[in-house]
Amino acid sequence: MVQVRRRHLPSLGSFATFEVAAKHLSFTLAARELNVTQGAVSQQIRLLEAALDRPLFIRKHNALELTEAGKTLVGSVTNGLDAIAAAVGAITGAEEPQLVTLSATDGMARFWLKPLIDSYRALHPEVGFVVLASDADDTLRNYAQVDLAFVCGNDRCEVGEELHFLFPEIAQPVCSPAYLASHGPLDSTDSLNRANLLHLHDSHWNADAIGWQPLGWSEWFRAQGSVWAKGPSSLTTNKVGLLIEAAQAGEGVMLGWHHMVARALAEGSLVFAHPGTIGAGRGNFLNCRQASLRRPAVAGFVAHLLASLRPGAEN
């Protein structure tokens, strides 16, 4: 067996910097996470490449790609750093706090994820959560501290990750019971065209953490074989939360994403206004760091979350 001459390995710090840069495929984003300058990250990578006598990144205009050598190295570096951190904890006797760090879009975090956190903490009050929610910053999911990332689209897994399909994106008109009682029935597209339709501004769909094809009233009416009349609306906003609050207050009808309005429907503050649905052709996924799943708090919350999706489960 060939013995690795460990005393000739490059510095541990350069490997740690390489791992973060490889995760983001950006020296700028790596510098932001490490709280150093972009030049310091570039210098660390250059020194590591010189020590290995191999390029680890392909530098392109405003982009990086891992070379074959970089791809070979990154998995081992991640596993090695995780093992070192675990050994240090065992030696010092320091117990890591039971903390789960999540990233998601604003609406997903507020209306779907937070109720699951609450129900999990009711059973495990010793576990704390950090929720990084943003529609504007899609790099949050790549931060080293993030254990679980909730993403939408046709997603894929990177090395060291585990991907779970959660549910498809499906939307349906919803409103308050009072609005339906005073303006209904709204079971035809003609009647909906006469209602006050609340809708998302186009900027919502262009946000960096979203960037999906729009799913609004134009698309919904088209899916029902009709045309949206584009009548005046009392509220157009880029925030799903504002739409849900307005609909609950009886201001009008919104397109409700099933997973975001499920709790309001169960509580009775919203009802379906029309039976017609529309699918976006994309899904919601849970992306887990495999190293994080070795921690009981993370694994326990993932099990709790997946169990909530089984037929008949109470959310």
C-alpha positions as CSV (number, residue, x, y, z in Angstrom):
1,M,0.0,0.0,0.0
2,V,1.3,3.4,-0.9
3,Q,1.6,5.7,2.1
4,V,0.5,9.3,1.6
5,R,3.2,11.7,2.8
6,R,0.8,13.9,4.8
7,R,3.5,16.3,6.0
8,H,3.8,17.5,2.4
9,L,0.1,18.2,2.0
10,P,-0.9,21.9,1.4
11,S,-2.3,23.8,4.3
12,L,-5.7,22.9,5.8
13,G,-6.9,26.5,5.2
14,S,-6.4,26.2,1.5
15,F,-8.4,23.1,1.3
16,A,-11.2,24.7,3.3
17,T,-11.2,27.7,1.0
18,F,-11.2,25.4,-2.0
19,E,-14.3,23.5,-0.7
20,V,-16.3,26.8,-0.4
21,A,-15.2,28.0,-3.8
22,A,-16.0,24.7,-5.4
23,K,-19.5,24.8,-3.8
24,H,-20.3,28.3,-5.1
25,L,-18.2,28.1,-8.3
26,S,-17.5,31.7,-7.5
27,F,-14.5,33.3,-5.7
28,T,-16.7,36.3,-5.0
29,L,-19.4,34.3,-3.2
30,A,-16.8,32.2,-1.5
31,A,-15.2,35.4,-0.1
32,R,-18.6,36.6,1.1
33,E,-19.2,33.4,3.0
34,L,-15.7,33.3,4.4
35,N,-15.7,37.0,5.3
36,V,-12.5,37.7,3.4
37,T,-11.6,39.5,0.2
38,Q,-12.0,38.0,-3.2
39,G,-8.3,38.4,-3.7
40,A,-7.5,36.4,-0.6
41,V,-9.6,33.5,-2.0
42,S,-7.9,33.7,-5.4
43,Q,-4.5,33.7,-3.7
44,Q,-5.4,30.6,-1.6
45,I,-6.6,28.7,-4.7
46,R,-3.5,29.7,-6.7
47,L,-1.2,28.4,-3.9
48,L,-3.1,25.2,-3.7
49,E,-3.0,24.7,-7.5
50,A,0.7,25.4,-7.4
51,A,1.3,22.9,-4.6
52,L,-0.6,20.2,-6.5
53,D,0.8,21.2,-9.9
54,R,-2.7,21.0,-11.3
55,P,-5.4,23.5,-12.1
56,L,-8.5,23.0,-10.0
57,F,-10.8,25.5,-11.8
58,I,-11.4,26.5,-15.4
59,R,-11.7,30.3,-15.3
60,K,-14.3,31.6,-17.7
61,H,-15.8,35.1,-18.1
62,N,-17.8,35.6,-14.9
63,A,-17.9,31.8,-14.3
64,L,-15.9,28.9,-12.9
65,E,-15.9,25.2,-13.6
66,L,-14.1,22.4,-11.8
67,T,-11.5,20.6,-13.7
68,E,-11.3,16.8,-13.5
69,A,-8.7,17.2,-10.8
70,G,-11.0,19.6,-8.9
71,K,-13.9,17.2,-9.2
72,T,-11.8,14.4,-7.8
73,L,-10.6,16.5,-4.9
74,V,-13.8,18.2,-3.7
75,G,-15.6,15.1,-2.3
76,S,-12.6,14.0,-0.3
77,V,-11.9,17.5,1.0
78,T,-15.5,17.8,2.3
79,N,-15.4,14.3,3.9
80,G,-12.1,15.1,5.5
81,L,-13.1,18.4,6.9
82,D,-16.3,16.9,8.3
83,A,-14.3,14.1,10.0
84,I,-11.9,16.6,11.5
85,A,-14.8,18.7,12.9
86,A,-16.3,15.6,14.4
87,A,-13.0,14.5,16.0
88,V,-12.4,18.0,17.5
89,G,-15.9,17.9,19.0
90,A,-15.2,14.4,20.5
91,I,-11.8,15.5,21.9
92,T,-13.0,18.7,23.5
93,G,-16.3,17.2,24.7
94,A,-18.1,20.2,23.2
95,E,-21.7,19.2,22.3
96,E,-22.9,20.8,19.2
97,P,-26.2,22.7,19.7
98,Q,-29.1,20.8,18.1
99,L,-29.6,23.3,15.3
100,V,-31.1,22.8,11.8
101,T,-30.3,25.5,9.2
102,L,-32.7,25.8,6.2
103,S,-32.9,27.9,3.0
104,A,-36.1,28.6,1.1
105,T,-38.0,31.2,-0.8
106,D,-40.1,33.7,1.3
107,G,-43.5,32.1,0.6
108,M,-42.3,28.5,1.0
109,A,-40.6,29.4,4.4
110,R,-43.6,31.3,5.8
111,F,-46.6,29.3,4.7
112,W,-45.3,25.7,4.3
113,L,-42.1,25.3,6.2
114,K,-42.8,27.2,9.4
115,P,-45.8,25.2,10.4
116,L,-43.7,22.0,10.0
117,I,-41.0,23.5,12.2
118,D,-43.6,24.4,14.8
119,S,-45.1,20.9,14.8
120,Y,-41.6,19.3,15.0
121,R,-40.5,21.6,17.9
122,A,-43.7,20.7,19.8
123,L,-42.2,17.2,20.0
124,H,-38.5,18.2,20.2
125,P,-38.3,21.6,21.9
126,E,-34.5,21.2,22.3
127,V,-34.0,21.7,18.6
128,G,-33.5,25.2,17.2
129,F,-33.9,26.3,13.6
130,V,-32.2,28.9,11.4
131,V,-34.4,29.8,8.4
132,L,-32.7,31.8,5.6
133,A,-35.6,33.0,3.4
134,S,-35.2,35.1,0.3
135,D,-36.7,35.5,-3.2
136,A,-33.7,37.6,-4.2
137,D,-30.7,35.6,-3.2
138,D,-30.4,32.1,-4.7
139,T,-26.9,31.6,-3.3
140,L,-28.2,31.0,0.3
141,R,-28.7,27.3,-0.4
142,N,-24.9,26.9,-1.1
143,Y,-23.8,28.3,2.3
144,A,-21.8,25.8,4.4
145,Q,-24.2,26.2,7.3
146,V,-27.2,25.2,5.3
147,D,-28.3,21.6,6.1
148,L,-31.5,21.5,4.0
149,A,-32.4,23.6,1.0
150,F,-35.9,23.8,-0.4
151,V,-35.9,24.5,-4.1
152,C,-38.3,24.6,-7.0
153,G,-37.8,23.6,-10.6
154,N,-36.3,20.5,-12.3
155,D,-33.5,20.2,-9.8
156,R,-30.5,18.0,-9.6
157,C,-28.2,16.8,-6.9
158,E,-24.5,17.6,-6.4
159,V,-21.9,15.4,-4.8
160,G,-22.7,15.0,-1.1
161,E,-26.4,15.8,-1.4
162,E,-29.6,13.8,-1.2
163,L,-32.7,15.0,-3.1
164,H,-36.3,14.3,-2.3
165,F,-39.3,15.3,-4.5
166,L,-41.9,16.9,-2.3
167,F,-44.9,17.9,-4.5
168,P,-45.7,19.6,-7.8
169,E,-46.6,23.3,-8.2
170,I,-50.4,23.5,-8.5
171,A,-52.5,26.6,-8.2
172,Q,-56.2,27.2,-7.8
173,P,-58.4,30.3,-7.2
174,V,-59.1,30.9,-3.5
175,C,-60.9,33.6,-1.5
176,S,-62.4,34.2,1.9
177,P,-65.8,32.5,2.7
178,A,-67.3,36.0,3.2
179,Y,-66.2,37.1,-0.3
180,L,-67.6,34.0,-1.9
181,A,-70.9,34.4,-0.1
182,S,-71.3,38.0,-1.3
183,H,-69.9,37.7,-4.8
184,G,-70.4,34.1,-5.7
185,P,-70.9,31.6,-7.0
186,L,-67.6,31.9,-8.9
187,D,-67.7,28.5,-10.6
188,S,-67.4,29.9,-14.2
189,T,-64.6,31.8,-15.8
190,D,-67.0,34.6,-16.8
191,S,-68.0,35.1,-13.1
192,L,-64.3,35.1,-12.1
193,N,-63.6,37.7,-14.7
194,R,-66.1,40.0,-13.0
195,A,-64.4,39.4,-9.6
196,N,-61.6,41.4,-8.0
197,L,-58.6,39.3,-9.0
198,L,-55.5,39.7,-6.9
199,H,-52.3,38.8,-8.6
200,L,-48.5,38.6,-8.5
201,H,-46.4,41.2,-10.2
202,D,-44.1,40.0,-12.9
203,S,-41.1,41.0,-10.8
204,H,-41.9,38.1,-8.5
205,W,-41.1,35.6,-11.2
206,N,-37.9,37.4,-12.2
207,A,-36.4,37.3,-8.6
208,D,-33.0,35.6,-8.5
209,A,-34.1,32.8,-6.2
210,I,-37.2,32.0,-8.3
211,G,-36.6,32.8,-12.0
212,W,-39.4,30.5,-13.2
213,Q,-41.9,30.9,-16.0
214,P,-44.9,33.0,-14.7
215,L,-48.0,31.2,-13.3
216,G,-50.7,33.9,-13.1
217,W,-54.2,34.7,-14.2
218,S,-53.4,34.8,-17.9
219,E,-52.0,31.2,-17.7
220,W,-54.9,30.0,-15.5
221,F,-57.6,31.3,-17.8
222,R,-55.8,29.9,-20.8
223,A,-55.7,26.5,-19.1
224,Q,-59.5,26.6,-18.6
225,G,-60.0,27.4,-22.3
226,S,-60.8,31.0,-21.6
227,V,-59.2,34.5,-21.7
228,W,-58.5,36.8,-18.7
229,A,-60.3,40.1,-19.2
230,K,-57.6,41.9,-17.2
231,G,-60.1,44.0,-15.2
232,P,-58.9,46.4,-12.5
233,S,-57.4,44.9,-9.4
234,S,-57.2,46.3,-5.9
235,L,-53.8,44.6,-5.3
236,T,-50.8,43.6,-7.5
237,T,-47.7,42.7,-5.5
238,N,-44.5,40.6,-5.8
239,K,-45.1,39.1,-2.3
240,V,-47.3,36.0,-1.9
241,G,-47.8,36.8,1.8
242,L,-49.5,40.1,1.0
243,L,-51.8,38.3,-1.5
244,I,-52.8,35.7,1.1
245,E,-53.5,38.3,3.7
246,A,-55.6,40.3,1.3
247,A,-57.6,37.2,0.2
248,Q,-58.2,36.3,3.9
249,A,-59.4,39.8,4.6
250,G,-62.1,39.4,1.9
251,E,-60.6,41.7,-0.7
252,G,-60.8,39.4,-3.7
253,V,-59.6,36.2,-5.3
254,M,-56.0,35.0,-5.6
255,L,-54.3,32.1,-7.3
256,G,-53.4,30.0,-4.3
257,W,-50.5,27.5,-4.5
258,H,-51.9,24.4,-2.8
259,H,-48.9,23.9,-0.5
260,M,-49.0,27.5,0.7
261,V,-52.8,27.9,1.3
262,A,-53.4,24.4,2.7
263,R,-53.3,25.6,6.3
264,A,-55.6,28.5,5.6
265,L,-58.0,26.2,3.8
266,A,-58.0,23.8,6.8
267,E,-58.6,26.6,9.2
268,G,-61.4,28.0,7.1
269,S,-60.0,31.5,6.5
270,L,-59.8,30.6,2.7
271,V,-62.0,28.4,0.5
272,F,-61.6,27.3,-3.1
273,A,-63.5,29.8,-5.4
274,H,-63.4,27.7,-8.5
275,P,-62.6,24.0,-9.2
276,G,-60.1,24.7,-12.0
277,T,-56.4,24.1,-11.3
278,I,-53.2,24.8,-13.2
279,G,-49.9,22.9,-13.0
280,A,-46.6,24.7,-13.5
281,G,-44.8,21.6,-14.8
282,R,-42.2,22.0,-12.1
283,G,-41.7,20.4,-8.7
284,N,-40.6,21.3,-5.2
285,F,-37.6,19.5,-3.8
286,L,-35.8,19.0,-0.5
287,N,-32.0,19.0,-1.0
288,C,-30.1,17.6,2.0
289,R,-26.4,17.6,2.7
290,Q,-25.5,14.0,3.4
291,A,-23.0,15.1,6.1
292,S,-25.8,17.0,7.9
293,L,-28.1,13.9,7.9
294,R,-25.6,12.3,10.3
295,R,-26.9,14.7,12.9
296,P,-30.0,13.4,14.7
297,A,-31.8,16.8,14.7
298,V,-31.5,17.1,10.9
299,A,-32.4,13.5,10.2
300,G,-35.3,13.7,12.6
301,F,-36.7,16.8,11.0
302,V,-36.4,15.3,7.5
303,A,-38.3,12.2,8.6
304,H,-41.0,14.5,10.2
305,L,-41.3,16.5,7.0
306,L,-41.5,13.5,4.7
307,A,-44.1,11.8,7.0
308,S,-46.3,14.9,6.7
309,L,-46.6,14.3,3.0
310,R,-48.0,10.8,3.2
311,P,-51.7,10.4,2.5
312,G,-53.8,11.0,5.5
313,A,-51.0,12.8,7.5
314,E,-51.9,15.9,9.4
315,N,-49.7,18.9,8.5
